[in-house]
Amino acid sequence: MMHGELAAAEDDGLPRRLKPVHIRRPGEPLTAEEIDLRERLQTQPHPNAGPRIRGSSG
């Protein structure tokens, strides 16, 4: 293993490092990872949304 390389299968019990933060500028296109995350978040139900109960109208 070269210096600075991280083996994915290696579990040394230490917490994993987070990726550096990138602040997207207005007009900058989304990355493939951001598009995937956005799609997954939009398809899941809202955590505060309960079951919808339709009442009689009238």
Buried (B, 14 or more C-beta within 10 A) or exposed (E): EEEEEEEEEEEEEEEEEEEEEEEEEEEEEEEEEEEEEEEEEEEEEEEEEEEEEEEEEE
